[in-house]
Structures are given as structure tokens and as C-alpha cells.
């Protein structure tokens, strides 16, 4: 299930997923183990957490201490960026309990991608990268970061009248509007605001670790780009000061 729901494997046929799952091996680590260390340059593994709890810590800029930004529980997956790029790890993931993990190597992922989905993968990446260039917020990102972001996004759709997020719910997703319109409702009043293509929402709950402040409902059929909490903090880091400043005006 964790593989099926991860954005890297969305477009892969079942035969490709079977190859990937068969290639994975299980490891067990004690509490206190750094499964991933921020800055490591030998990153080549992706993990699915079968049992246990892990915390994600990020040290920004010249800060002396790291900040906890996320918690993974059984069924979560992480480390997927290592499958795509030979780049330093963007965060530290530490086991807070004994953990059982399933591990995939980059070499396996690349081989499967070449054999099964290369054309689909490239087409989807190029489509998303073009869409992201039209989002004003993302203009401050360099090409490499935006390209990485494109690979981390998941495409989701909602029908007219469906709630994307609900006021009071715990938030763990950030959204960019690709197509369509949405209305914002607060305390059963609204719409008090509308979102269209290029707009974003859902960041407040991730920035403040608070429940959703409003309900966002599809006013038309909509197509959205979705980013989970872990990747939000890793990839949107350069934009967090801007988003925080804008959030203070809400």
C-alpha cells in the first residue's frame, strides 16, 4: 500500500511494482538509530516503515540545532528523493522506537523505470515542471529545486462540491491549483475567498502545526498538485519565510 500511494510509483504498471516489491529487503534498527543523516552524499535507498516510529529533523542554514518537522509511523515511506538524484540528504530521519523497514536500492528503481515507464516518467515530469513555472510563489526556486519538486508532487482531482480540506481536521498536505476553482468557507460562512489556477493552500496547518483553519471546497471540477508534510518542509524550505509572512496577514 505504501508503494502504491507514493507519487514515484503512481504511473507504473502492476508488473513493474511487482519487480520493485520483490527486490526490497527487510532491516531492523534499534531506537536512536539515524536511518538517514542530513548532508549524507551516499544517499541511494528508499524506505518503507513496517513497524515503529521515526522523527524527521532539519537543520537550516547556520543553525546549531535541528528542528523536528515531521513524524513517520507504520505504513509511511521516506527517502524517495535518493532514488531520483545523487544529492545530499535534506533531513535526518531518526528511529524513536525499534523499527522494521523495507529497503529499495536506487539501482533497482532506475532499472525498472528504464524498462517500464521511461516515456511516461519524462512526460509527466515535463508537464508538471511547466505547470510549476506558472505559479508565482515558485519563481524564487532555482531550476533544480523546481525539478525536484515536480517529481515529488502527486496529481489529485476533486469533483464539484467535494471538500479538499475541512476546518478542524489535522493537516498533512499542501496543494497547488492546476485547473479549476475552489471556495474557502470558515465557520459555515462563505465563500470568503476563492482559489484559481496557480494559487496554493493548506500551508497554514503545516507551518503552524495547527488544525485546518478553514474548509476548501471545489466550486468546479478541479485538478490539484499535492505535496505531503515531509516533502513540504524539505523542498519548500527556501520559500518558508515568504509563506510565513503571508500567513501572518491571514
Protein Blocks (a to p, Z undefined) as FASTA:
>chain_A
ZZmmpmklmmpcfklmmmmmmmpccddddehiafbaghiakbcbdcddfbdcddddddeh
jbfbdcdfbdcdehiaehklmmmpccddfbdcddfbdcddddddfklmmmmmmmmmmmmm
mmmmmmmmmmmmmpmklmmpcfklmmmmmmmpccddddehiafbdghiacfbdcddfbdc
ddddeehiacfbdcdehiaehjlmmmnopacfbdcddfbdcddddddfklmmmmmmmmmm
mmmmmmmmZZ
